[in-house]
Amino acid sequence: MASESESTADPSGPIASDRENFDLCGPLHLTTVDWKDPIHRRSVAACLVQSVYVLERDRQEKREGSQALAPPWWKSFNFQLHSQLIDDADSCVFGAIYELNSTNSDGKDSAPRYVIAFRGTITKGDAFTRDLELDIHIVRNGLHQTSRFEIGMQAVRHIVATNESSNVWLTGHSLGAAMALLAGKNMAKTGVFLEAFLFNPPFFSAPIESIQDKKVKHGIRFAGSVITAGLAFAMKSNQQTNSSGSTFVALSAWLPCLFVNPADHICSEYIGYFEHRKQMEDIGAGAIERLATQHSIGGLLLNAMGKQSEEPLHLIPSANLTVNVTPARDFYDAHGIHQWWRPDLLLDSKTYNYR
């Protein structure tokens, strides 16, 4: 998965160190945070994810004290660094926990006390090999088996156990969004619904969303839904299939906030995933889609062959989906975390509730 560092590859844009400098690329317009304002909430969450990127770059570049570039990314919003999350395989910083110093801001009742943030892939320095390994685990649906995720999951459980869950946010970008999504799903299965801000979360499937002809696109999705639902129905006596369905329904009360860009092939399938569900409802085929959306064809086929398949990470029943329809210069612009604190975005936001 591409990283925020990669978004500086365009020579006409700012160099990497500029992107890491809050005074040059941060949301300087956000001088006071209104925690009830969704734009402010999104911007702060994105900046805290950026701060994790910069924490790791500070470590790699041995920038300490006054030379460190990461602190302004959280101090500007009255947060303090509670702890860093360190990967046991390469000692890189992959996440951080931030604590709000006070709630003197506007909308203080909506402010988080803690924010747990996860970065995405960094292509420079000694973290790249481990990050790439995690990316492959996502493609293979094995992120839950990694020690990095277990470290992050333990941190989430600890913060939630010692605080009210309503005061805890999860956020992440790309690989980090996958980490936050999986952690959020695990907590939701226990009845704990954390507020989550997931930027460019990966959704790996055939690039159907890139098809321009709407009828062809709908036809392909319709056929896929019918096949998936048919396989799931045929295997309804299989205990694992029944279990995955009940788990999916149990997650429906959780409404994570997903932020995607249609020009980013890593996350753009979420647009069609939710829009297709509504279209199926509109044509009277909602029952088919409600069954199909709980499963993946690959997973069902593995189950049919007697092989265990894990629940696909990207399948979620409900979400607040925000699409950035602002024209992107290129893929790196469409995938970068930096887009999400801009004040001039053209956004299309919809809430999808599974029922």
C-alpha positions as CSV (number, residue, x, y, z in Angstrom):
1,M,0.0,0.0,0.0
2,A,1.2,3.5,-0.8
3,S,2.2,5.7,2.0
4,E,1.9,9.3,2.9
5,S,5.7,9.6,2.2
6,E,5.0,8.5,-1.4
7,S,2.6,11.3,-1.8
8,T,5.6,13.6,-2.1
9,A,6.9,11.9,-5.2
10,D,5.6,14.5,-7.5
11,P,8.5,17.0,-8.1
12,S,6.0,19.9,-8.4
13,G,4.8,19.3,-4.8
14,P,6.5,19.9,-1.5
15,I,9.5,17.7,-0.6
16,A,9.1,15.0,2.1
17,S,10.5,17.2,5.0
18,D,8.0,19.9,4.0
19,R,5.1,17.4,4.3
20,E,6.4,16.5,7.8
21,N,6.5,20.2,8.9
22,F,3.2,21.3,10.5
23,D,3.9,25.0,9.9
24,L,4.3,24.4,6.2
25,C,1.6,21.7,5.5
26,G,-0.6,21.5,8.6
27,P,-4.1,23.0,8.9
28,L,-3.0,26.4,10.2
29,H,-6.6,27.6,9.7
30,L,-7.8,25.4,12.6
31,T,-6.9,27.6,15.5
32,T,-9.8,26.5,17.7
33,V,-11.3,23.1,17.6
34,D,-15.1,22.7,17.8
35,W,-15.5,19.0,18.7
36,K,-19.1,19.0,17.4
37,D,-18.0,20.1,13.9
38,P,-17.4,17.0,11.7
39,I,-14.8,18.9,9.6
40,H,-12.8,19.7,12.7
41,R,-13.1,16.1,14.0
42,R,-11.9,14.7,10.6
43,S,-9.0,17.2,10.4
44,V,-7.7,16.5,13.9
45,A,-8.0,12.7,13.4
46,A,-6.0,13.0,10.1
47,C,-3.3,15.1,11.7
48,L,-2.9,12.7,14.6
49,V,-2.3,9.9,12.0
50,Q,0.2,12.2,10.2
51,S,1.9,12.6,13.6
52,V,2.6,8.9,13.7
53,Y,4.2,9.0,10.3
54,V,6.4,11.9,11.4
55,L,7.3,10.1,14.7
56,E,8.7,7.2,12.8
57,R,10.5,9.6,10.4
58,D,11.9,11.4,13.4
59,R,13.2,8.1,14.7
60,Q,14.8,7.2,11.4
61,E,16.4,10.6,10.9
62,K,17.4,10.8,14.6
63,R,15.6,14.1,15.1
64,E,15.2,14.8,18.8
65,G,14.3,17.7,21.0
66,S,13.9,20.9,19.1
67,Q,14.8,19.1,15.8
68,A,11.8,16.7,16.0
69,L,9.0,17.6,13.6
70,A,6.2,15.4,15.1
71,P,5.1,17.2,18.3
72,P,3.3,20.2,16.6
73,W,1.0,17.7,14.9
74,W,-0.6,16.8,18.3
75,K,0.3,19.8,20.4
76,S,-1.5,22.2,18.1
77,F,-4.8,20.5,19.1
78,N,-4.0,20.4,22.9
79,F,-3.0,16.7,22.9
80,Q,0.0,15.1,24.6
81,L,1.7,11.9,23.6
82,H,0.6,9.2,26.0
83,S,2.7,6.4,24.5
84,Q,4.1,5.1,21.3
85,L,3.3,1.7,19.8
86,I,6.5,0.0,18.8
87,D,6.7,-3.0,16.4
88,D,8.5,-5.9,18.1
89,A,10.0,-7.1,14.8
90,D,11.9,-3.9,13.7
91,S,11.4,-1.4,16.6
92,C,9.6,1.0,14.3
93,V,6.8,3.4,15.5
94,F,3.6,2.2,13.9
95,G,1.1,3.9,16.2
96,A,0.6,6.2,19.1
97,I,-1.9,7.0,21.8
98,Y,-2.7,10.7,22.4
99,E,-4.4,12.2,25.5
100,L,-6.3,15.4,25.4
101,N,-4.9,17.8,27.9
102,S,-8.2,19.5,28.7
103,T,-11.7,19.9,27.4
104,N,-11.8,23.7,27.3
105,S,-12.6,23.6,23.6
106,D,-16.0,24.2,22.0
107,G,-18.2,21.1,22.1
108,K,-16.2,19.6,24.9
109,D,-18.8,16.9,25.5
110,S,-17.9,15.5,22.0
111,A,-14.2,15.6,22.5
112,P,-12.2,12.4,22.9
113,R,-10.0,11.8,25.9
114,Y,-7.8,9.4,24.1
115,V,-7.1,8.9,20.4
116,I,-5.3,5.7,19.2
117,A,-3.7,6.4,15.8
118,F,-2.0,4.0,13.3
119,R,0.1,5.0,10.3
120,G,0.3,3.4,6.9
121,T,3.2,2.1,4.9
122,I,6.5,4.2,4.9
123,T,8.6,3.5,1.8
124,K,11.7,5.1,3.1
125,G,14.0,3.9,5.8
126,D,14.2,0.6,7.7
127,A,10.5,0.3,8.3
128,F,9.6,-0.5,4.7
129,T,10.3,-4.2,4.8
130,R,8.1,-4.8,7.8
131,D,5.3,-2.5,6.5
132,L,5.3,-4.4,3.2
133,E,5.0,-7.6,5.1
134,L,1.9,-6.3,6.8
135,D,0.5,-5.1,3.5
136,I,0.8,-8.7,2.2
137,H,-0.9,-10.0,5.3
138,I,-3.9,-7.7,4.5
139,V,-4.1,-9.0,1.0
140,R,-4.1,-12.5,2.3
141,N,-6.6,-11.6,5.1
142,G,-4.1,-12.5,7.8
143,L,-3.5,-9.1,9.5
144,H,-5.0,-10.5,12.8
145,Q,-2.2,-13.1,12.9
146,T,0.6,-10.5,13.1
147,S,2.4,-9.4,16.2
148,R,2.1,-5.8,15.2
149,F,-1.7,-6.0,15.2
150,E,-1.7,-7.9,18.5
151,I,0.3,-5.1,20.1
152,G,-2.1,-2.5,18.8
153,M,-5.1,-4.5,19.9
154,Q,-3.8,-4.9,23.4
155,A,-3.3,-1.1,23.5
156,V,-6.9,-0.6,22.4
157,R,-8.2,-3.0,25.0
158,H,-6.2,-1.4,27.8
159,I,-7.3,2.1,27.0
160,V,-11.0,1.1,26.7
161,A,-10.8,-1.0,30.0
162,T,-9.5,2.0,31.9
163,N,-11.8,4.7,30.3
164,E,-15.2,5.2,29.0
165,S,-15.4,3.8,25.5
166,S,-17.3,7.0,24.4
167,N,-14.1,9.0,25.1
168,V,-11.8,6.8,22.9
169,W,-11.3,7.3,19.2
170,L,-9.6,5.0,16.6
171,T,-8.0,6.4,13.5
172,G,-5.6,5.3,10.8
173,H,-4.6,5.7,7.2
174,S,-4.2,2.9,4.6
175,L,-2.4,0.0,6.4
176,G,-3.2,1.9,9.6
177,A,-6.9,2.2,8.6
178,A,-6.9,-1.6,8.3
179,M,-5.4,-1.9,11.7
180,A,-8.0,0.5,13.2
181,L,-10.9,-1.2,11.3
182,L,-10.0,-4.7,12.6
183,A,-9.5,-3.4,16.1
184,G,-12.8,-1.6,15.9
185,K,-14.6,-4.7,14.6
186,N,-13.1,-6.8,17.4
187,M,-14.3,-4.3,20.0
188,A,-17.8,-4.1,18.4
189,K,-18.2,-7.8,18.6
190,T,-18.0,-7.4,22.4
191,G,-20.6,-4.7,22.4
192,V,-18.1,-1.8,22.6
193,F,-18.6,0.7,19.7
194,L,-15.6,3.0,19.3
195,E,-15.7,6.2,17.2
196,A,-13.4,5.5,14.2
197,F,-12.0,7.7,11.5
198,L,-10.6,5.4,8.7
199,F,-8.7,7.2,5.9
200,N,-8.3,5.4,2.6
201,P,-9.0,1.9,4.1
202,P,-7.9,-0.9,1.8
203,F,-10.6,-2.9,0.0
204,F,-9.0,-5.5,-2.3
205,S,-11.2,-6.8,-5.0
206,A,-11.6,-6.6,-8.8
207,P,-11.5,-2.9,-9.8
208,I,-15.2,-2.7,-10.7
209,E,-15.6,0.8,-9.5
210,S,-13.2,2.0,-12.3
211,I,-15.7,0.9,-14.9
212,Q,-17.3,4.0,-16.5
213,D,-20.5,2.3,-17.9
214,K,-23.0,2.3,-15.0
215,K,-25.1,-0.5,-16.5
216,V,-22.2,-2.8,-17.0
217,K,-20.9,-2.0,-13.5
218,H,-24.3,-2.7,-11.9
219,G,-24.6,-5.9,-14.0
220,I,-21.3,-7.2,-12.8
221,R,-22.1,-6.4,-9.2
222,F,-25.6,-7.9,-9.5
223,A,-24.2,-11.2,-10.9
224,G,-21.6,-11.3,-8.2
225,S,-24.3,-10.8,-5.5
226,V,-26.5,-13.6,-6.9
227,I,-23.6,-16.0,-7.1
228,T,-22.4,-15.1,-3.6
229,A,-25.8,-15.3,-2.1
230,G,-26.5,-18.6,-3.8
231,L,-23.3,-20.2,-2.4
232,A,-24.1,-18.9,1.1
233,F,-27.6,-20.2,0.9
234,A,-26.4,-23.6,-0.3
235,M,-24.0,-23.8,2.6
236,K,-26.4,-22.5,5.3
237,S,-26.1,-25.7,7.2
238,N,-22.4,-25.1,7.6
239,Q,-21.8,-23.8,11.1
240,Q,-19.0,-21.4,10.2
241,T,-21.2,-19.8,7.5
242,N,-24.0,-19.3,10.0
243,S,-21.6,-17.9,12.6
244,S,-20.1,-15.4,10.2
245,G,-23.6,-14.2,9.3
246,S,-24.7,-13.7,12.9
247,T,-21.4,-11.8,13.6
248,F,-22.0,-9.5,10.7
249,V,-25.5,-8.6,11.9
250,A,-24.1,-8.0,15.5
251,L,-21.7,-5.4,14.0
252,S,-24.4,-3.4,12.3
253,A,-24.8,-1.0,15.2
254,W,-21.2,0.2,14.8
255,L,-20.9,3.2,12.4
256,P,-17.2,3.8,11.6
257,C,-16.4,6.9,9.5
258,L,-14.7,5.9,6.2
259,F,-13.0,8.5,4.1
260,V,-12.2,7.4,0.5
261,N,-11.2,8.9,-2.8
262,P,-12.6,7.5,-6.1
263,A,-9.2,8.0,-7.7
264,D,-7.6,5.7,-5.1
265,H,-7.9,2.1,-6.3
266,I,-6.9,0.9,-2.8
267,C,-10.1,2.1,-1.2
268,S,-12.5,3.1,-4.0
269,E,-14.4,-0.2,-4.0
270,Y,-16.1,0.9,-0.7
271,I,-18.1,3.3,-2.9
272,G,-19.6,0.6,-5.0
273,Y,-19.9,-1.8,-2.0
274,F,-22.3,0.4,-0.2
275,E,-24.0,2.0,-3.3
276,H,-24.8,-1.4,-4.7
277,R,-26.5,-2.5,-1.5
278,K,-28.9,0.5,-1.8
279,Q,-29.5,-0.2,-5.5
280,M,-30.4,-3.8,-4.7
281,E,-32.9,-2.6,-2.1
282,D,-34.4,-0.2,-4.7
283,I,-35.0,-3.0,-7.2
284,G,-36.5,-5.3,-4.6
285,A,-33.4,-7.6,-4.3
286,G,-32.4,-6.4,-0.9
287,A,-32.6,-9.9,0.7
288,I,-30.1,-11.3,-1.9
289,E,-27.7,-8.4,-1.2
290,R,-28.1,-8.7,2.6
291,L,-26.9,-12.3,2.4
292,A,-24.2,-11.6,-0.2
293,T,-22.6,-8.7,1.5
294,Q,-21.8,-10.8,4.5
295,H,-19.5,-13.1,2.5
296,S,-16.8,-13.3,-0.1
297,I,-16.9,-15.8,-2.9
298,G,-13.3,-16.9,-2.2
299,G,-14.1,-17.6,1.5
300,L,-17.3,-19.5,0.6
301,L,-15.4,-21.7,-1.9
302,L,-12.7,-22.4,0.7
303,N,-15.3,-23.4,3.2
304,A,-16.9,-25.7,0.6
305,M,-13.6,-27.4,0.1
306,G,-13.3,-28.0,3.8
307,K,-10.7,-25.3,4.4
308,Q,-11.0,-22.6,7.0
309,S,-11.4,-19.1,5.8
310,E,-11.1,-16.0,7.9
311,E,-13.8,-13.2,7.9
312,P,-12.8,-10.7,5.2
313,L,-11.5,-7.5,6.8
314,H,-13.2,-5.1,4.4
315,L,-16.8,-6.5,4.9
316,I,-18.6,-4.2,7.3
317,P,-22.4,-3.8,7.7
318,S,-22.7,-0.1,8.4
319,A,-20.7,3.0,7.9
320,N,-20.6,6.8,7.5
321,L,-19.0,7.0,4.1
322,T,-17.4,10.3,3.0
323,V,-16.1,10.5,-0.6
324,N,-13.7,13.2,-1.6
325,V,-14.8,14.2,-5.1
326,T,-12.3,17.0,-5.4
327,P,-10.2,16.3,-8.5
328,A,-6.9,14.6,-7.7
329,R,-3.7,15.3,-9.6
330,D,-2.6,11.7,-9.4
331,F,-2.8,8.5,-7.3
332,Y,-0.5,9.8,-4.7
333,D,-2.7,12.9,-4.2
334,A,-5.8,10.7,-4.0
335,H,-4.2,8.3,-1.5
336,G,-2.4,10.8,0.8
337,I,-3.5,11.5,4.3
338,H,-2.8,15.2,3.7
339,Q,-6.0,15.7,1.7
340,W,-8.2,15.1,4.7
341,W,-7.4,18.2,6.7
342,R,-7.9,20.6,3.8
343,P,-10.7,23.1,4.4
344,D,-11.8,23.3,0.7
345,L,-12.8,19.7,-0.1
346,L,-15.8,18.8,-2.2
347,L,-17.3,15.9,-0.2
348,D,-20.2,13.5,-0.7
349,S,-21.2,11.9,2.7
350,K,-23.8,9.2,3.2
351,T,-24.8,7.0,6.1
352,Y,-25.4,3.3,5.3
353,N,-27.2,1.2,7.9
354,Y,-27.4,-2.5,7.5
355,R,-30.9,-3.8,8.1
